[in-house]
Amino acid sequence: MNITKKDIDALNAELSITLAPQDYEERVNDAIKKVQKQAAMPGFRAGKVPVGLIKKQYGKSILVDEINKILNDSLYNYINDNKIEILGNPMPKADSAVDFDNKTEWTFDYELGLSPQFDLKLDNSQSFTYNTVKVDDELVEKYLKDVKRNYGKPSNPEVAESKDVLYIDIVELDADGSIKPGGVFKSTSIGIDRLKNEAAKAKLTGAKKEDKIVINANELYDSAVDKSISLGIDKELAETFDANLQLTVKNIARMEDAELNQELFDKLYGAGNVNSEEEFREKIKAELGVMFAQDTDRKFVETVEKTLVDKLGIRLPDEFLKRWLMAVNEKPLTKEQLDAEYPAYARSMQWKLIENKIIKDNSITVTAEEAKEEAGRFIRSQYARYGQTPDEAEVSKIADSILSKQEEAQKIYEGLYSQKVLNLLKTNCKLDTKEVSYNEFFGISE
């Protein structure tokens, strides 16, 4: 076997593997013998079919299969032994035609996309913006409002207000305002505050049980899809449906806000852990701080990613990667789709290269023990969602099961590596920390 590497440029190379009979004959003969032991043909006992017949019927497919195994092993052994850093996978050259019928020695050519080389220095000379959310009284009040609504109690008032839900019977009216025979008849519900038409909101606010309200379908519904779903009519009919509708109010539903009392405090935090509204507000403030800490780190990583990707301008073997993506994509990918999606893929690849370099340059590792601890934390959090505390032996068993699955284990390891990269960035680099409002942090217009 002869393997040669030819560098096309800094980002592309070719590998050529030449196989002669001595490289594959033994493996092919062993594979033929294995098939012979299992083969059954008319006129021969099982396992006694002559080798000549086996070769005639299965020889070429066995040869091709064994050659592919040899090539795959040889490719990756050569790449690993020579410490060649590649992107994607080696790709057979498109013009590599192989004659298995008339030749016994072949050369197989492969394209390689090479990982780019670049320098990266992370220290106090590197500064990044680090915005945090200001947890002020206004934000606490907003969160408190949501808590009261989420833990409120349902009621059925006599008169509808702007945030109530109406349970109604709808009938279609004809041009004279009479109920149209064979027209729409539907029982449904409508949330007043979900309506976009202000006139419709005004007509329904203040309604009482058994009130009859006439309203045009185009006031009540914002789109043909809404009409079709709510009224139970065909989509095509809904496109042109503009009849007046008579709504009969059958019931009114309202969610009354929960009171800030000991019952609510105990329900949320356990008996006796919070004993006053002041303590409740402080608890909410602390929870918001923890919650926004995750958002802060996420935004910080996004900032670092954009800054470093733009600054380093890492070049990729773009044409190779495009061909590779077209070849390995599970669903057929058009050139137009590839051209549209590739820039985002390339930026993601550039950041992954940067992250991997940070890991390599700083000797960051994740141990099996750390992975198991992380899996355990995840398991406990899942139990906690249902108010349960699992036995630690059970946690260990489930963690082992999760880590035995390659895809699940990879997620855990990648998450831990990313967390360690984040910690290193926050420790080594200069952070321009700024406390901003909730709206500014999340880019919400005032």
N, C-alpha and C positions, 0 to 999 in steps of 0.2 A: 504494500500500500504506500502511495506517495501523496502527501498533502502539501500544497503550496499556497501561500497567501500573497496576493497582489494588492497593494494600496492604490486606490484610484485617486483619492484625495484625503484630507484630514477626517472626513466623515463617511467615506464609502470605501469598501474593499471587496475583493472577490476571493473565494476559497475554491480550489480545485482538488478533487479527490480522485485519484486513479486506482482502480481495483483490478487486480490480476487474479487468475484462477486460484492461486495459493491463498488468497485472502478470503475466499468464500466457499471453496469446494467442500471442506470438512463440515462446515455448518449446514450446507445444503444437503449433503449426504445424510447427516444425522437427522435432519428434518424429514427427509424422504423415508428413512427407516421408521421414524415415529408415525408417519402417516400409514406406512405399510402394516404396522401392528394393529391399526384400527380399521383398515380398509376391508370392505366386503364386496366381492364381485361375483356374478353368476359363474358357477363352475369351479370356484375356489373356496376353500374354508377361510373363515375370518382370520386375518393376520397372515395368510399364506399366499396373498396375491404377489406374483413375481415383480421384482423391482422394476423391470423394463416396462411393465404396464403402468405402474405407479408414475414413472417418469413421463411416459407418453401422455397420461391423463392430467397429472398434477405438476409435472416438473417445472414448467415455466412460472406458474403462480407461486410455487415454493421458492424458486430462484429469486423472483422479484421481491417477495416478502422478506427473505433473509438479507438480500442486498440493502433494502430499506432500513432494516434493523442495524446493519453494520454502518451504513452511512450516518444514521442518527447518532449512534454511540460515538463514532469517529469525529463527527462535527463538534459535538459538545465537549468531548474530552480534549480536543485540540484547543477549543476556545478557552476552556477552564485552565488547561496546562500552561497556555501562553498568556493567561490573564488579559484576554481581549474583552473589553467592555463593549457590549452591543446593545442596540435598541431594537425592540421587536424580536423577531426570530430570523434565522438564515432563510433566504428564499431561493429556490432553484431558479436559475436563469431561464428566461422564457424560451430561448432558442436551444436549450439543452435536449436534443433528441437522442434517445438511447435505443440501439438495435440489440435486443436480447436474443434474436433468432439466429443471427449470423456471426456475432462476435462474442469473444470470451473475456475481453479486456475493455473497460470503459472509463471515461473521465466524466465526472459529474461536477458541474460548476454552480456555485452559490453566491448570491449577493449578501453582503453584510452592511447594516447601518451601524456606524461606530458612534459610541458615546462621546460627545464633545468634551474637551479638556478646558477648564477655566479655573481662575483663582478666586477665592472668596475669603474675606477677612471680616470677622465679627468681633468687634471690641467697642470701646467707648467712643471711637471716632465715627461709629455708625449710629445715627439717631433715627428713631421712629416715633411717630405719633401714637400716643396711648390714651385714648379717650375713655372716660368712665361716666356712668350715668349718675347724675345727682339725684339722690333719693330724698326729695323734699316733702313738705307737708301736702302739697298738691298731689303728688304722685301717690302718697300713702292714702289720701282721701279717695282717689280714683280706684285704687285697688280695694279699698274698704267697701266702696260702692258695689264693686263686682262681687265681693264676698257676700254682702247682704242680699244681692239679687240671686246668686247661685244657691244660697241656703234659705231662700224665702219659702213662703207657704202659698199654695194656690187658693184663690177665692173666686167667687162668681158674683160680681157686683151687678147692681141694677142698671147702671149707666156706664157706657163705654168711654174710656179715656184713650189718649193718643198711643199708649204702648200696649193696649189690650189686644186679645185675639177674639175675633167673632166667629161663632159657629153659625153657619147660614144655609138656607135653602135658596138656590138660584133658579129662576125660571126666565125663559126668553119671552120678550114682548114683541108684538107686531107693530106695524106703523101706527095703529090706532091706540096703542098703549094697553091692549088686551093681551092676556096670556096666549101665546102662539101654540095652536094644536100641533103636537109632534115636535115642538121646538126643544131647546135645551132645558133639561131639568137635572139639577145636580146639588147634592149636599156636600159642603166643603168647609174649610176654615180659612180665614184671612187675618194676618197680623197687620194691624193698622200702620204701625211704624215701618213696615217693610214696603209699603206702597210708595211709589215715586211721584205719583200725581197728587199735587197738593189739594186739588178740588175733591178728589176721591177721599183723601184723609179727612177733609172738613165735613163731608157728608156722613161719614161713618162715626166720627167722634161725636159723642153725646147720644148715640143710639141706645134704645132700650129693647128689652126682650119683646118679640113679636112685632117690632117696628118693621114697616115695609119701605125700602129705600130703592128708588129707581136711579140707575147709573149706567152710563154707556160702557160697553166692553172695553173700548180703547182707553177709558179713564181708569178702569180697574186693573187692566193688565198692560205691562210694558212691552210685551213681545208676543208674536204668534205662538212661540213655544209655551209661554206661560198660559195663554188661552187654551191651547190644546191639552195641556196637562190638567189644569184646574177644572175646565168645563167638560173634559172627556170627549173632545171632538177631534176629527181628523186634522192633521197638520195643514193640509192644503186648504181646507175650509177655514181654518183659523187665520190664514194669511189675509182673508178678505172679510172675516166676520166682524161686523161693527154694530150689532143690534143693541138696543137698550135692554137691560136686565133688571129684574125685580129681585131684590135681596130681602129675605125675611130672616130677622135675627132670632135664632133659636136659643142661643146661650152666649154669655160673655165670660171670658176667662182672664184672670189677672194673677200675676205672681207678686204677692205682697213681700216687700223687703223684710228680711229677718231682723229681729231686734238685737241690739248689742247688749246681750245679757249673759249670765253665767252658763245658761244652757248652750248657747252658741260657742262660748269659749271652750267648754268641756268637750263639745262635739268635735271641734277642730284640733285641740291639743291635749285632750285627756283631762280627766277630773283633777281640778285644783292646780294645774300648771300655769294657768293665766287667770287672774282674779279681778281684773279691772279693765276698763276701756283704755286707760293709759298703758297698761302692760300689753294689751292687745295690739295697740298701735306700734309699740316698740318691737313686738314680735314680728309684725308685718314688715316693718322697716328693715329688720335683720334678714328676713326671708327675701325681700327684694334685692338686698345687697348681694346675697349668695346667687340669686337667679341672674342678676345682671353681670356678675363676675364672669359667668360662662359666655355671655354675649360680648363682654369686653375682650376676653381672650380670642374669641372667634373673629371679631373685627380687627384685632391687632394682627393676627396671622394673615388676614386678607390684606392689610396694609403692608406688612413685610413682604408678602408674596408679590404684590404689584410693584413695590419699590425695587426689589432685587431682580425680578424678571425684566423690568424695564431697564434697570441700570446695567445689568450684565449682558443683555442682548445675546443670549446663548444661541448659536447657530445649530440647527438640526439637519440631519439628512432628509430633507422634506420630501423629495421625490420618492426615495426608498420607502419612507414611512407611509406615504399615500398609497403606494402599490401594496404594501403589507396590509394596511387597513382594508383595502378593497378585497384582498385575498382571505382575510381571517374573519371578516364581519359575518355574523350568523345570518343576517338578512341581506339580500342583495342591496348594494349601495351604488347609486348613480353618481356620475362625475359631479353633477350639480350639487347633490347632497354632500359629497365629500368636500368640495370646495367651500361650501357654506359652513361645515362643521369643523374643518381642519384647524382654523386659527385657534378655536377654543381648546381643541385637543393638544395643539402644540404648546400653548401657554401652560396647560396642566402638566405636560411632559417636562417643560423647562423647570417648573416649580418642584416636581418630583426629583429631578436631577440635583437641584439646589439642596433640597431636604436631605437627599442621600449623601451629598458631599459633607453637609454639616454633621451627619451621623458618623461618617467615616473619619473626617478630620478630627473629631472630638472623641473618638472611640466610644460612642454611645452604644450601649447594649441593653437588651431586655432578656432577663433570665426566665427560665421555666417557672420558677417560684413566683416571680412578679406577674406572669401571665395568669397563673392559677389564682393569685390574690385578686386580680382584676376581674376574672370570671366569677369569683365568689362575690365580689361587690355587686356585680350585675345581677346575680341570682337573688341576693338579699333584697335588692331594690325592687325586683319583680314581686317577691313575696310581700314586701312592705306596701305595695300598691293595694293589696287586698287585706291589709291589716294583720298579716301573719308574720311569724318569726320562725324560720326553718331551723331544723336541727343541723348542727355543723357537719355531722357525718354525711347528711344528705346533700349539703352544699358542696362538700368535697367530691362526692360521687357525681353530681350533675356537672361540676366544673371539669372533671376528667372527661366526661362524655362530650362536653362542648369542645374541649381542646383536641379531642380525637378526630374531629371533623375539620378537614383542611381549610375550608372556606371560613368557618367560624373562628378557628384559631388565628388565621391570617388577619381577620378584622381586629381581634384583640391585640395582637402584636403590633399591627400598624398604628392602632390608637395609642398604645403606650410609647412607641417611638415618636409619634407626633407630639405627645405631651412632653416628652423629654427634650425635644427640639424647642418647643415653646418655652420651657423653663430655662433653657440655655440662652435663648434670645433675650428673655427678660432679665437674666443675670449679667450677661456679657455686654449688652448694648445699652446705649443711653436712651432712656424713655422720656419723651416730651409729654408728660402726664397733664391732662386737662379734664376737669369735671364739666360736663355739658348736660343740658336738659334732656329729658326723655325724647322729646320731639326732634331735637337736633341730632341726637345719637342715632335714631332710627330713620332720619331723613324724612320726617313727617312735616308737611306744611302746616304752619299755624292757622 
